[in-house]
Amino acid sequence: MHVGSNCVLVAPVTVGAGGTVGAGSVVNKSTEAGALTVARARQASIPNWNRPKKSK
């Protein structure tokens, strides 16, 4: 098994024997043995978004 850098494994999951998780992936389902798993969300931009202001 190999888990790439900056991955998040959301419990409970199992990485199958000999499996690989690609860097930067967020895995929330168990993976198959010997498989490469890559999980990334599609990038989205929110127009006209304003950062919330801190209250004093």
mmCIF entry with sequence, helices, sheets and N, C-alpha, C, O atoms, coordinates in Angstrom:
data_MODEL
# 
_entry.id   MODEL 
# 
_entity.id                         1 
_entity.type                       polymer 
_entity.pdbx_number_of_molecules   1 
# 
_entity_poly.entity_id                      1 
_entity_poly.type                           'polypeptide(L)' 
_entity_poly.nstd_linkage                   no 
_entity_poly.nstd_monomer                   no 
_entity_poly.pdbx_seq_one_letter_code       MHVGSNCVLVAPVTVGAGGTVGAGSVVNKSTEAGALTVARARQASIPNWNRPKKSK 
_entity_poly.pdbx_seq_one_letter_code_can   MHVGSNCVLVAPVTVGAGGTVGAGSVVNKSTEAGALTVARARQASIPNWNRPKKSK 
_entity_poly.pdbx_strand_id                 A 
# 
loop_
_entity_poly_seq.entity_id 
_entity_poly_seq.num 
_entity_poly_seq.mon_id 
_entity_poly_seq.hetero 
1 1  MET n 
1 2  HIS n 
1 3  VAL n 
1 4  GLY n 
1 5  SER n 
1 6  ASN n 
1 7  CYS n 
1 8  VAL n 
1 9  LEU n 
1 10 VAL n 
1 11 ALA n 
1 12 PRO n 
1 13 VAL n 
1 14 THR n 
1 15 VAL n 
1 16 GLY n 
1 17 ALA n 
1 18 GLY n 
1 19 GLY n 
1 20 THR n 
1 21 VAL n 
1 22 GLY n 
1 23 ALA n 
1 24 GLY n 
1 25 SER n 
1 26 VAL n 
1 27 VAL n 
1 28 ASN n 
1 29 LYS n 
1 30 SER n 
1 31 THR n 
1 32 GLU n 
1 33 ALA n 
1 34 GLY n 
1 35 ALA n 
1 36 LEU n 
1 37 THR n 
1 38 VAL n 
1 39 ALA n 
1 40 ARG n 
1 41 ALA n 
1 42 ARG n 
1 43 GLN n 
1 44 ALA n 
1 45 SER n 
1 46 ILE n 
1 47 PRO n 
1 48 ASN n 
1 49 TRP n 
1 50 ASN n 
1 51 ARG n 
1 52 PRO n 
1 53 LYS n 
1 54 LYS n 
1 55 SER n 
1 56 LYS n 
# 
_struct_asym.id          A 
_struct_asym.entity_id   1 
# 
loop_
_struct_sheet.id 
_struct_sheet.type 
_struct_sheet.number_strands 
_struct_sheet.details 
AA1 ? 3 ? 
AA2 ? 2 ? 
# 
loop_
_struct_sheet_order.sheet_id 
_struct_sheet_order.range_id_1 
_struct_sheet_order.range_id_2 
_struct_sheet_order.offset 
_struct_sheet_order.sense 
AA1 1 2 ? parallel 
AA1 2 3 ? parallel 
AA2 1 2 ? parallel 
# 
loop_
_struct_sheet_range.sheet_id 
_struct_sheet_range.id 
_struct_sheet_range.beg_label_comp_id 
_struct_sheet_range.beg_label_asym_id 
_struct_sheet_range.beg_label_seq_id 
_struct_sheet_range.pdbx_beg_PDB_ins_code 
_struct_sheet_range.end_label_comp_id 
_struct_sheet_range.end_label_asym_id 
_struct_sheet_range.end_label_seq_id 
_struct_sheet_range.pdbx_end_PDB_ins_code 
_struct_sheet_range.beg_auth_comp_id 
_struct_sheet_range.beg_auth_asym_id 
_struct_sheet_range.beg_auth_seq_id 
_struct_sheet_range.end_auth_comp_id 
_struct_sheet_range.end_auth_asym_id 
_struct_sheet_range.end_auth_seq_id 
AA1 1 HIS A 2  ? VAL A 3  ? HIS A 2  VAL A 3  
AA1 2 THR A 20 ? VAL A 21 ? THR A 20 VAL A 21 
AA1 3 LEU A 36 ? THR A 37 ? LEU A 36 THR A 37 
AA2 1 VAL A 8  ? LEU A 9  ? VAL A 8  LEU A 9  
AA2 2 VAL A 26 ? VAL A 27 ? VAL A 26 VAL A 27 
# 
loop_
_atom_site.group_PDB 
_atom_site.id 
_atom_site.type_symbol 
_atom_site.label_atom_id 
_atom_site.label_alt_id 
_atom_site.label_comp_id 
_atom_site.label_asym_id 
_atom_site.label_entity_id 
_atom_site.label_seq_id 
_atom_site.pdbx_PDB_ins_code 
_atom_site.Cartn_x 
_atom_site.Cartn_y 
_atom_site.Cartn_z 
_atom_site.occupancy 
_atom_site.B_iso_or_equiv 
_atom_site.pdbx_formal_charge 
_atom_site.auth_seq_id 
_atom_site.auth_comp_id 
_atom_site.auth_asym_id 
_atom_site.auth_atom_id 
_atom_site.pdbx_PDB_model_num 
ATOM 1   N N  . MET A 1 1  ? 0.839   -1.166 0.000   1.00 0.00 ? 1  MET A N  1 
ATOM 2   C CA . MET A 1 1  ? 0.000   0.000  0.000   1.00 0.00 ? 1  MET A CA 1 
ATOM 3   C C  . MET A 1 1  ? 0.890   1.237  0.000   1.00 0.00 ? 1  MET A C  1 
ATOM 4   O O  . MET A 1 1  ? 1.934   1.268  0.651   1.00 0.00 ? 1  MET A O  1 
ATOM 5   N N  . HIS A 1 2  ? 0.456   2.263  -0.746  1.00 0.00 ? 2  HIS A N  1 
ATOM 6   C CA . HIS A 1 2  ? 1.167   3.541  -0.757  1.00 0.00 ? 2  HIS A CA 1 
ATOM 7   C C  . HIS A 1 2  ? 0.131   4.653  -0.767  1.00 0.00 ? 2  HIS A C  1 
ATOM 8   O O  . HIS A 1 2  ? -0.796  4.642  -1.577  1.00 0.00 ? 2  HIS A O  1 
ATOM 9   N N  . VAL A 1 3  ? 0.292   5.621  0.145   1.00 0.00 ? 3  VAL A N  1 
ATOM 10  C CA . VAL A 1 3  ? -0.596  6.778  0.200   1.00 0.00 ? 3  VAL A CA 1 
ATOM 11  C C  . VAL A 1 3  ? 0.251   7.998  -0.121  1.00 0.00 ? 3  VAL A C  1 
ATOM 12  O O  . VAL A 1 3  ? 1.232   8.278  0.569   1.00 0.00 ? 3  VAL A O  1 
ATOM 13  N N  . GLY A 1 4  ? -0.131  8.734  -1.179  1.00 0.00 ? 4  GLY A N  1 
ATOM 14  C CA . GLY A 1 4  ? 0.612   9.906  -1.608  1.00 0.00 ? 4  GLY A CA 1 
ATOM 15  C C  . GLY A 1 4  ? 0.545   11.033 -0.588  1.00 0.00 ? 4  GLY A C  1 
ATOM 16  O O  . GLY A 1 4  ? -0.181  10.950 0.402   1.00 0.00 ? 4  GLY A O  1 
ATOM 17  N N  . SER A 1 5  ? 1.310   12.085 -0.842  1.00 0.00 ? 5  SER A N  1 
ATOM 18  C CA . SER A 1 5  ? 1.367   13.203 0.095   1.00 0.00 ? 5  SER A CA 1 
ATOM 19  C C  . SER A 1 5  ? 0.074   14.008 0.098   1.00 0.00 ? 5  SER A C  1 
ATOM 20  O O  . SER A 1 5  ? -0.644  14.062 -0.901  1.00 0.00 ? 5  SER A O  1 
ATOM 21  N N  . ASN A 1 6  ? -0.210  14.630 1.233   1.00 0.00 ? 6  ASN A N  1 
ATOM 22  C CA . ASN A 1 6  ? -1.354  15.513 1.431   1.00 0.00 ? 6  ASN A CA 1 
ATOM 23  C C  . ASN A 1 6  ? -2.691  14.825 1.167   1.00 0.00 ? 6  ASN A C  1 
ATOM 24  O O  . ASN A 1 6  ? -3.614  15.454 0.649   1.00 0.00 ? 6  ASN A O  1 
ATOM 25  N N  . CYS A 1 7  ? -2.807  13.548 1.514   1.00 0.00 ? 7  CYS A N  1 
ATOM 26  C CA . CYS A 1 7  ? -4.059  12.806 1.377   1.00 0.00 ? 7  CYS A CA 1 
ATOM 27  C C  . CYS A 1 7  ? -4.847  12.852 2.673   1.00 0.00 ? 7  CYS A C  1 
ATOM 28  O O  . CYS A 1 7  ? -4.282  13.006 3.756   1.00 0.00 ? 7  CYS A O  1 
ATOM 29  N N  . VAL A 1 8  ? -6.159  12.717 2.547   1.00 0.00 ? 8  VAL A N  1 
ATOM 30  C CA . VAL A 1 8  ? -7.033  12.610 3.710   1.00 0.00 ? 8  VAL A CA 1 
ATOM 31  C C  . VAL A 1 8  ? -7.824  11.323 3.550   1.00 0.00 ? 8  VAL A C  1 
ATOM 32  O O  . VAL A 1 8  ? -8.507  11.125 2.545   1.00 0.00 ? 8  VAL A O  1 
ATOM 33  N N  . LEU A 1 9  ? -7.729  10.441 4.552   1.00 0.00 ? 9  LEU A N  1 
ATOM 34  C CA . LEU A 1 9  ? -8.522  9.213  4.572   1.00 0.00 ? 9  LEU A CA 1 
ATOM 35  C C  . LEU A 1 9  ? -9.609  9.431  5.609   1.00 0.00 ? 9  LEU A C  1 
ATOM 36  O O  . LEU A 1 9  ? -9.320  9.547  6.800   1.00 0.00 ? 9  LEU A O  1 
ATOM 37  N N  . VAL A 1 10 ? -10.865 9.488  5.160   1.00 0.00 ? 10 VAL A N  1 
ATOM 38  C CA . VAL A 1 10 ? -11.990 9.767  6.046   1.00 0.00 ? 10 VAL A CA 1 
ATOM 39  C C  . VAL A 1 10 ? -12.505 8.447  6.594   1.00 0.00 ? 10 VAL A C  1 
ATOM 40  O O  . VAL A 1 10 ? -13.055 7.631  5.854   1.00 0.00 ? 10 VAL A O  1 
ATOM 41  N N  . ALA A 1 11 ? -12.324 8.238  7.903   1.00 0.00 ? 11 ALA A N  1 
ATOM 42  C CA . ALA A 1 11 ? -12.697 6.973  8.548   1.00 0.00 ? 11 ALA A CA 1 
ATOM 43  C C  . ALA A 1 11 ? -14.193 6.752  8.458   1.00 0.00 ? 11 ALA A C  1 
ATOM 44  O O  . ALA A 1 11 ? -14.949 7.723  8.472   1.00 0.00 ? 11 ALA A O  1 
ATOM 45  N N  . PRO A 1 12 ? -14.644 5.522  8.367   1.00 0.00 ? 12 PRO A N  1 
ATOM 46  C CA . PRO A 1 12 ? -13.847 4.296  8.283   1.00 0.00 ? 12 PRO A CA 1 
ATOM 47  C C  . PRO A 1 12 ? -13.604 3.899  6.827   1.00 0.00 ? 12 PRO A C  1 
ATOM 48  O O  . PRO A 1 12 ? -14.559 3.700  6.075   1.00 0.00 ? 12 PRO A O  1 
ATOM 49  N N  . VAL A 1 13 ? -12.376 3.786  6.436   1.00 0.00 ? 13 VAL A N  1 
ATOM 50  C CA . VAL A 1 13 ? -12.011 3.292  5.102   1.00 0.00 ? 13 VAL A CA 1 
ATOM 51  C C  . VAL A 1 13 ? -10.887 2.287  5.231   1.00 0.00 ? 13 VAL A C  1 
ATOM 52  O O  . VAL A 1 13 ? -10.153 2.281  6.219   1.00 0.00 ? 13 VAL A O  1 
ATOM 53  N N  . THR A 1 14 ? -10.757 1.434  4.219   1.00 0.00 ? 14 THR A N  1 
ATOM 54  C CA . THR A 1 14 ? -9.666  0.477  4.137   1.00 0.00 ? 14 THR A CA 1 
ATOM 55  C C  . THR A 1 14 ? -9.020  0.641  2.775   1.00 0.00 ? 14 THR A C  1 
ATOM 56  O O  . THR A 1 14 ? -9.707  0.649  1.753   1.00 0.00 ? 14 THR A O  1 
ATOM 57  N N  . VAL A 1 15 ? -7.694  0.773  2.756   1.00 0.00 ? 15 VAL A N  1 
ATOM 58  C CA . VAL A 1 15 ? -6.966  0.802  1.489   1.00 0.00 ? 15 VAL A CA 1 
ATOM 59  C C  . VAL A 1 15 ? -6.566  -0.635 1.207   1.00 0.00 ? 15 VAL A C  1 
ATOM 60  O O  . VAL A 1 15 ? -5.831  -1.244 1.984   1.00 0.00 ? 15 VAL A O  1 
ATOM 61  N N  . GLY A 1 16 ? -7.051  -1.182 0.088   1.00 0.00 ? 16 GLY A N  1 
ATOM 62  C CA . GLY A 1 16 ? -6.808  -2.572 -0.252  1.00 0.00 ? 16 GLY A CA 1 
ATOM 63  C C  . GLY A 1 16 ? -5.329  -2.900 -0.395  1.00 0.00 ? 16 GLY A C  1 
ATOM 64  O O  . GLY A 1 16 ? -4.516  -2.021 -0.683  1.00 0.00 ? 16 GLY A O  1 
ATOM 65  N N  . ALA A 1 17 ? -4.985  -4.160 -0.193  1.00 0.00 ? 17 ALA A N  1 
ATOM 66  C CA . ALA A 1 17 ? -3.599  -4.632 -0.286  1.00 0.00 ? 17 ALA A CA 1 
ATOM 67  C C  . ALA A 1 17 ? -2.998  -4.254 -1.635  1.00 0.00 ? 17 ALA A C  1 
ATOM 68  O O  . ALA A 1 17 ? -3.598  -4.501 -2.681  1.00 0.00 ? 17 ALA A O  1 
ATOM 69  N N  . GLY A 1 18 ? -1.809  -3.653 -1.603  1.00 0.00 ? 18 GLY A N  1 
ATOM 70  C CA . GLY A 1 18 ? -1.119  -3.278 -2.830  1.00 0.00 ? 18 GLY A CA 1 
ATOM 71  C C  . GLY A 1 18 ? -1.725  -2.073 -3.522  1.00 0.00 ? 18 GLY A C  1 
ATOM 72  O O  . GLY A 1 18 ? -1.326  -1.735 -4.636  1.00 0.00 ? 18 GLY A O  1 
ATOM 73  N N  . GLY A 1 19 ? -2.684  -1.416 -2.879  1.00 0.00 ? 19 GLY A N  1 
ATOM 74  C CA . GLY A 1 19 ? -3.339  -0.249 -3.471  1.00 0.00 ? 19 GLY A CA 1 
ATOM 75  C C  . GLY A 1 19 ? -2.505  1.011  -3.326  1.00 0.00 ? 19 GLY A C  1 
ATOM 76  O O  . GLY A 1 19 ? -1.620  1.090  -2.474  1.00 0.00 ? 19 GLY A O  1 
ATOM 77  N N  . THR A 1 20 ? -2.798  1.995  -4.166  1.00 0.00 ? 20 THR A N  1 
ATOM 78  C CA . THR A 1 20 ? -2.118  3.290  -4.125  1.00 0.00 ? 20 THR A CA 1 
ATOM 79  C C  . THR A 1 20 ? -3.175  4.386  -4.120  1.00 0.00 ? 20 THR A C  1 
ATOM 80  O O  . THR A 1 20 ? -4.153  4.326  -4.864  1.00 0.00 ? 20 THR A O  1 
ATOM 81  N N  . VAL A 1 21 ? -2.962  5.391  -3.268  1.00 0.00 ? 21 VAL A N  1 
ATOM 82  C CA . VAL A 1 21 ? -3.840  6.555  -3.233  1.00 0.00 ? 21 VAL A CA 1 
ATOM 83  C C  . VAL A 1 21 ? -3.036  7.736  -3.760  1.00 0.00 ? 21 VAL A C  1 
ATOM 84  O O  . VAL A 1 21 ? -1.977  8.061  -3.223  1.00 0.00 ? 21 VAL A O  1 
ATOM 85  N N  . GLY A 1 22 ? -3.539  8.376  -4.810  1.00 0.00 ? 22 GLY A N  1 
ATOM 86  C CA . GLY A 1 22 ? -2.842  9.494  -5.441  1.00 0.00 ? 22 GLY A CA 1 
ATOM 87  C C  . GLY A 1 22 ? -2.743  10.701 -4.525  1.00 0.00 ? 22 GLY A C  1 
ATOM 88  O O  . GLY A 1 22 ? -3.628  10.948 -3.706  1.00 0.00 ? 22 GLY A O  1 
ATOM 89  N N  . ALA A 1 23 ? -1.656  11.450 -4.671  1.00 0.00 ? 23 ALA A N  1 
ATOM 90  C CA . ALA A 1 23 ? -1.405  12.626 -3.844  1.00 0.00 ? 23 ALA A CA 1 
ATOM 91  C C  . ALA A 1 23 ? -2.561  13.614 -3.921  1.00 0.00 ? 23 ALA A C  1 
ATOM 92  O O  . ALA A 1 23 ? -3.142  13.828 -4.985  1.00 0.00 ? 23 ALA A O  1 
ATOM 93  N N  . GLY A 1 24 ? -2.889  14.215 -2.771  1.00 0.00 ? 24 GLY A N  1 
ATOM 94  C CA . GLY A 1 24 ? -3.922  15.238 -2.707  1.00 0.00 ? 24 GLY A CA 1 
ATOM 95  C C  . GLY A 1 24 ? -5.338  14.716 -2.718  1.00 0.00 ? 24 GLY A C  1 
ATOM 96  O O  . GLY A 1 24 ? -6.282  15.503 -2.787  1.00 0.00 ? 24 GLY A O  1 
ATOM 97  N N  . SER A 1 25 ? -5.512  13.414 -2.653  1.00 0.00 ? 25 SER A N  1 
ATOM 98  C CA . SER A 1 25 ? -6.852  12.834 -2.705  1.00 0.00 ? 25 SER A CA 1 
ATOM 99  C C  . SER A 1 25 ? -7.536  12.847 -1.341  1.00 0.00 ? 25 SER A C  1 
ATOM 100 O O  . SER A 1 25 ? -6.887  12.755 -0.299  1.00 0.00 ? 25 SER A O  1 
ATOM 101 N N  . VAL A 1 26 ? -8.858  12.962 -1.375  1.00 0.00 ? 26 VAL A N  1 
ATOM 102 C CA . VAL A 1 26 ? -9.683  12.800 -0.181  1.00 0.00 ? 26 VAL A CA 1 
ATOM 103 C C  . VAL A 1 26 ? -10.506 11.540 -0.425  1.00 0.00 ? 26 VAL A C  1 
ATOM 104 O O  . VAL A 1 26 ? -11.390 11.523 -1.281  1.00 0.00 ? 26 VAL A O  1 
ATOM 105 N N  . VAL A 1 27 ? -10.207 10.483 0.335   1.00 0.00 ? 27 VAL A N  1 
ATOM 106 C CA . VAL A 1 27 ? -10.823 9.176  0.115   1.00 0.00 ? 27 VAL A CA 1 
ATOM 107 C C  . VAL A 1 27 ? -11.852 8.921  1.215   1.00 0.00 ? 27 VAL A C  1 
ATOM 108 O O  . VAL A 1 27 ? -11.518 8.919  2.400   1.00 0.00 ? 27 VAL A O  1 
ATOM 109 N N  . ASN A 1 28 ? -13.118 8.702  0.810   1.00 0.00 ? 28 ASN A N  1 
ATOM 110 C CA . ASN A 1 28 ? -14.159 8.444  1.797   1.00 0.00 ? 28 ASN A CA 1 
ATOM 111 C C  . ASN A 1 28 ? -14.865 7.111  1.579   1.00 0.00 ? 28 ASN A C  1 
ATOM 112 O O  . ASN A 1 28 ? -15.875 6.830  2.224   1.00 0.00 ? 28 ASN A O  1 
ATOM 113 N N  . LYS A 1 29 ? -14.340 6.291  0.672   1.00 0.00 ? 29 LYS A N  1 
ATOM 114 C CA . LYS A 1 29 ? -14.841 4.930  0.453   1.00 0.00 ? 29 LYS A CA 1 
ATOM 115 C C  . LYS A 1 29 ? -13.636 4.000  0.386   1.00 0.00 ? 29 LYS A C  1 
ATOM 116 O O  . LYS A 1 29 ? -12.575 4.394  -0.099  1.00 0.00 ? 29 LYS A O  1 
ATOM 117 N N  . SER A 1 30 ? -13.788 2.786  0.862   1.00 0.00 ? 30 SER A N  1 
ATOM 118 C CA . SER A 1 30 ? -12.689 1.819  0.816   1.00 0.00 ? 30 SER A CA 1 
ATOM 119 C C  . SER A 1 30 ? -12.252 1.581  -0.620  1.00 0.00 ? 30 SER A C  1 
ATOM 120 O O  . SER A 1 30 ? -13.060 1.656  -1.546  1.00 0.00 ? 30 SER A O  1 
ATOM 121 N N  . THR A 1 31 ? -10.948 1.288  -0.801  1.00 0.00 ? 31 THR A N  1 
ATOM 122 C CA . THR A 1 31 ? -10.400 1.105  -2.140  1.00 0.00 ? 31 THR A CA 1 
ATOM 123 C C  . THR A 1 31 ? -10.159 -0.373 -2.432  1.00 0.00 ? 31 THR A C  1 
ATOM 124 O O  . THR A 1 31 ? -10.065 -1.190 -1.515  1.00 0.00 ? 31 THR A O  1 
ATOM 125 N N  . GLU A 1 32 ? -10.063 -0.703 -3.698  1.00 0.00 ? 32 GLU A N  1 
ATOM 126 C CA . GLU A 1 32 ? -9.845  -2.089 -4.109  1.00 0.00 ? 32 GLU A CA 1 
ATOM 127 C C  . GLU A 1 32 ? -8.361  -2.438 -4.036  1.00 0.00 ? 32 GLU A C  1 
ATOM 128 O O  . GLU A 1 32 ? -7.501  -1.569 -4.172  1.00 0.00 ? 32 GLU A O  1 
ATOM 129 N N  . ALA A 1 33 ? -8.076  -3.709 -3.823  1.00 0.00 ? 33 ALA A N  1 
ATOM 130 C CA . ALA A 1 33 ? -6.695  -4.192 -3.782  1.00 0.00 ? 33 ALA A CA 1 
ATOM 131 C C  . ALA A 1 33 ? -6.037  -3.983 -5.139  1.00 0.00 ? 33 ALA A C  1 
ATOM 132 O O  . ALA A 1 33 ? -6.637  -4.265 -6.176  1.00 0.00 ? 33 ALA A O  1 
ATOM 133 N N  . GLY A 1 34 ? -4.799  -3.488 -5.131  1.00 0.00 ? 34 GLY A N  1 
ATOM 134 C CA . GLY A 1 34 ? -4.025  -3.332 -6.359  1.00 0.00 ? 34 GLY A CA 1 
ATOM 135 C C  . GLY A 1 34 ? -4.443  -2.166 -7.236  1.00 0.00 ? 34 GLY A C  1 
ATOM 136 O O  . GLY A 1 34 ? -3.871  -1.975 -8.310  1.00 0.00 ? 34 GLY A O  1 
ATOM 137 N N  . ALA A 1 35 ? -5.426  -1.379 -6.809  1.00 0.00 ? 35 ALA A N  1 
ATOM 138 C CA . ALA A 1 35 ? -5.941  -0.297 -7.648  1.00 0.00 ? 35 ALA A CA 1 
ATOM 139 C C  . ALA A 1 35 ? -5.299  1.044  -7.293  1.00 0.00 ? 35 ALA A C  1 
ATOM 140 O O  . ALA A 1 35 ? -4.855  1.253  -6.164  1.00 0.00 ? 35 ALA A O  1 
ATOM 141 N N  . LEU A 1 36 ? -5.257  1.950  -8.279  1.00 0.00 ? 36 LEU A N  1 
ATOM 142 C CA . LEU A 1 36 ? -4.881  3.336  -8.048  1.00 0.00 ? 36 LEU A CA 1 
ATOM 143 C C  . LEU A 1 36 ? -6.163  4.103  -7.806  1.00 0.00 ? 36 LEU A C  1 
ATOM 144 O O  . LEU A 1 36 ? -7.074  4.065  -8.633  1.00 0.00 ? 36 LEU A O  1 
ATOM 145 N N  . THR A 1 37 ? -6.245  4.799  -6.681  1.00 0.00 ? 37 THR A N  1 
ATOM 146 C CA . THR A 1 37 ? -7.424  5.589  -6.352  1.00 0.00 ? 37 THR A CA 1 
ATOM 147 C C  . THR A 1 37 ? -7.042  7.059  -6.347  1.00 0.00 ? 37 THR A C  1 
ATOM 148 O O  . THR A 1 37 ? -6.094  7.464  -5.674  1.00 0.00 ? 37 THR A O  1 
ATOM 149 N N  . VAL A 1 38 ? -7.795  7.859  -7.110  1.00 0.00 ? 38 VAL A N  1 
ATOM 150 C CA . VAL A 1 38 ? -7.593  9.300  -7.157  1.00 0.00 ? 38 VAL A CA 1 
ATOM 151 C C  . VAL A 1 38 ? -8.942  9.943  -6.916  1.00 0.00 ? 38 VAL A C  1 
ATOM 152 O O  . VAL A 1 38 ? -9.902  9.659  -7.632  1.00 0.00 ? 38 VAL A O  1 
ATOM 153 N N  . ALA A 1 39 ? -9.027  10.804 -5.919  1.00 0.00 ? 39 ALA A N  1 
ATOM 154 C CA . ALA A 1 39 ? -10.310 11.440 -5.598  1.00 0.00 ? 39 ALA A CA 1 
ATOM 155 C C  . ALA A 1 39 ? -10.081 12.929 -5.416  1.00 0.00 ? 39 ALA A C  1 
ATOM 156 O O  . ALA A 1 39 ? -9.459  13.367 -4.448  1.00 0.00 ? 39 ALA A O  1 
ATOM 157 N N  . ARG A 1 40 ? -10.591 13.690 -6.356  1.00 0.00 ? 40 ARG A N  1 
ATOM 158 C CA . ARG A 1 40 ? -10.480 15.149 -6.285  1.00 0.00 ? 40 ARG A CA 1 
ATOM 159 C C  . ARG A 1 40 ? -11.786 15.747 -6.777  1.00 0.00 ? 40 ARG A C  1 
ATOM 160 O O  . ARG A 1 40 ? -12.397 15.247 -7.722  1.00 0.00 ? 40 ARG A O  1 
ATOM 161 N N  . ALA A 1 41 ? -12.203 16.813 -6.132  1.00 0.00 ? 41 ALA A N  1 
ATOM 162 C CA . ALA A 1 41 ? -13.418 17.503 -6.570  1.00 0.00 ? 41 ALA A CA 1 
ATOM 163 C C  . ALA A 1 41 ? -13.070 18.455 -7.711  1.00 0.00 ? 41 ALA A C  1 
ATOM 164 O O  . ALA A 1 41 ? -11.941 18.935 -7.811  1.00 0.00 ? 41 ALA A O  1 
ATOM 165 N N  . ARG A 1 42 ? -14.044 18.716 -8.558  1.00 0.00 ? 42 ARG A N  1 
ATOM 166 C CA . ARG A 1 42 ? -13.861 19.668 -9.641  1.00 0.00 ? 42 ARG A CA 1 
ATOM 167 C C  . ARG A 1 42 ? -13.704 21.060 -9.041  1.00 0.00 ? 42 ARG A C  1 
ATOM 168 O O  . ARG A 1 42 ? -14.426 21.425 -8.112  1.00 0.00 ? 42 ARG A O  1 
ATOM 169 N N  . GLN A 1 43 ? -12.769 21.832 -9.567  1.00 0.00 ? 43 GLN A N  1 
ATOM 170 C CA . GLN A 1 43 ? -12.546 23.182 -9.070  1.00 0.00 ? 43 GLN A CA 1 
ATOM 171 C C  . GLN A 1 43 ? -13.747 24.049 -9.387  1.00 0.00 ? 43 GLN A C  1 
ATOM 172 O O  . GLN A 1 43 ? -14.321 23.961 -10.472 1.00 0.00 ? 43 GLN A O  1 
ATOM 173 N N  . ALA A 1 44 ? -14.124 24.886 -8.432  1.00 0.00 ? 44 ALA A N  1 
ATOM 174 C CA . ALA A 1 44 ? -15.244 25.800 -8.627  1.00 0.00 ? 44 ALA A CA 1 
ATOM 175 C C  . ALA A 1 44 ? -14.855 27.176 -8.116  1.00 0.00 ? 44 ALA A C  1 
ATOM 176 O O  . ALA A 1 44 ? -14.124 27.302 -7.134  1.00 0.00 ? 44 ALA A O  1 
ATOM 177 N N  . SER A 1 45 ? -15.348 28.203 -8.786  1.00 0.00 ? 45 SER A N  1 
ATOM 178 C CA . SER A 1 45 ? -15.155 29.585 -8.343  1.00 0.00 ? 45 SER A CA 1 
ATOM 179 C C  . SER A 1 45 ? -16.525 30.176 -8.047  1.00 0.00 ? 45 SER A C  1 
ATOM 180 O O  . SER A 1 45 ? -17.483 29.954 -8.788  1.00 0.00 ? 45 SER A O  1 
ATOM 181 N N  . ILE A 1 46 ? -16.607 30.928 -6.959  1.00 0.00 ? 46 ILE A N  1 
ATOM 182 C CA . ILE A 1 46 ? -17.874 31.545 -6.574  1.00 0.00 ? 46 ILE A CA 1 
ATOM 183 C C  . ILE A 1 46 ? -17.754 33.041 -6.842  1.00 0.00 ? 46 ILE A C  1 
ATOM 184 O O  . ILE A 1 46 ? -17.021 33.734 -6.136  1.00 0.00 ? 46 ILE A O  1 
ATOM 185 N N  . PRO A 1 47 ? -18.468 33.557 -7.860  1.00 0.00 ? 47 PRO A N  1 
ATOM 186 C CA . PRO A 1 47 ? -18.341 34.968 -8.199  1.00 0.00 ? 47 PRO A CA 1 
ATOM 187 C C  . PRO A 1 47 ? -18.946 35.860 -7.107  1.00 0.00 ? 47 PRO A C  1 
ATOM 188 O O  . PRO A 1 47 ? -19.897 35.477 -6.425  1.00 0.00 ? 47 PRO A O  1 
ATOM 189 N N  . ASN A 1 48 ? -18.374 37.045 -6.965  1.00 0.00 ? 48 ASN A N  1 
ATOM 190 C CA . ASN A 1 48 ? -18.864 38.068 -6.024  1.00 0.00 ? 48 ASN A CA 1 
ATOM 191 C C  . ASN A 1 48 ? -18.853 37.614 -4.574  1.00 0.00 ? 48 ASN A C  1 
ATOM 192 O O  . ASN A 1 48 ? -19.644 38.108 -3.771  1.00 0.00 ? 48 ASN A O  1 
ATOM 193 N N  . TRP A 1 49 ? -17.981 36.691 -4.227  1.00 0.00 ? 49 TRP A N  1 
ATOM 194 C CA . TRP A 1 49 ? -17.883 36.209 -2.852  1.00 0.00 ? 49 TRP A CA 1 
ATOM 195 C C  . TRP A 1 49 ? -17.114 37.212 -2.022  1.00 0.00 ? 49 TRP A C  1 
ATOM 196 O O  . TRP A 1 49 ? -16.081 37.720 -2.458  1.00 0.00 ? 49 TRP A O  1 
ATOM 197 N N  . ASN A 1 50 ? -17.615 37.506 -0.813  1.00 0.00 ? 50 ASN A N  1 
ATOM 198 C CA . ASN A 1 50 ? -16.926 38.422 0.096   1.00 0.00 ? 50 ASN A CA 1 
ATOM 199 C C  . ASN A 1 50 ? -16.544 37.666 1.356   1.00 0.00 ? 50 ASN A C  1 
ATOM 200 O O  . ASN A 1 50 ? -17.347 36.931 1.931   1.00 0.00 ? 50 ASN A O  1 
ATOM 201 N N  . ARG A 1 51 ? -15.304 37.865 1.768   1.00 0.00 ? 51 ARG A N  1 
ATOM 202 C CA . ARG A 1 51 ? -14.835 37.234 2.999   1.00 0.00 ? 51 ARG A CA 1 
ATOM 203 C C  . ARG A 1 51 ? -15.627 37.799 4.175   1.00 0.00 ? 51 ARG A C  1 
ATOM 204 O O  . ARG A 1 51 ? -15.799 39.014 4.273   1.00 0.00 ? 51 ARG A O  1 
ATOM 205 N N  . PRO A 1 52 ? -16.116 36.927 5.078   1.00 0.00 ? 52 PRO A N  1 
ATOM 206 C CA . PRO A 1 52 ? -16.846 37.426 6.253   1.00 0.00 ? 52 PRO A CA 1 
ATOM 207 C C  . PRO A 1 52 ? -15.967 38.343 7.106   1.00 0.00 ? 52 PRO A C  1 
ATOM 208 O O  . PRO A 1 52 ? -14.775 38.093 7.283   1.00 0.00 ? 52 PRO A O  1 
ATOM 209 N N  . LYS A 1 53 ? -16.567 39.388 7.621   1.00 0.00 ? 53 LYS A N  1 
ATOM 210 C CA . LYS A 1 53 ? -15.831 40.310 8.480   1.00 0.00 ? 53 LYS A CA 1 
ATOM 211 C C  . LYS A 1 53 ? -15.916 39.859 9.930   1.00 0.00 ? 53 LYS A C  1 
ATOM 212 O O  . LYS A 1 53 ? -16.964 39.410 10.393  1.00 0.00 ? 53 LYS A O  1 
ATOM 213 N N  . LYS A 1 54 ? -14.794 39.984 10.641  1.00 0.00 ? 54 LYS A N  1 
ATOM 214 C CA . LYS A 1 54 ? -14.755 39.597 12.044  1.00 0.00 ? 54 LYS A CA 1 
ATOM 215 C C  . LYS A 1 54 ? -15.497 40.644 12.860  1.00 0.00 ? 54 LYS A C  1 
ATOM 216 O O  . LYS A 1 54 ? -15.332 41.846 12.656  1.00 0.00 ? 54 LYS A O  1 
ATOM 217 N N  . SER A 1 55 ? -16.316 40.163 13.789  1.00 0.00 ? 55 SER A N  1 
ATOM 218 C CA . SER A 1 55 ? -17.004 41.107 14.664  1.00 0.00 ? 55 SER A CA 1 
ATOM 219 C C  . SER A 1 55 ? -16.072 41.504 15.806  1.00 0.00 ? 55 SER A C  1 
ATOM 220 O O  . SER A 1 55 ? -15.227 40.716 16.231  1.00 0.00 ? 55 SER A O  1 
ATOM 221 N N  . LYS A 1 56 ? -16.232 42.725 16.296  1.00 0.00 ? 56 LYS A N  1 
ATOM 222 C CA . LYS A 1 56 ? -15.351 43.225 17.360  1.00 0.00 ? 56 LYS A CA 1 
ATOM 223 C C  . LYS A 1 56 ? -15.881 42.875 18.729  1.00 0.00 ? 56 LYS A C  1 
ATOM 224 O O  . LYS A 1 56 ? -15.264 43.219 19.737  1.00 0.00 ? 56 LYS A O  1 
# 
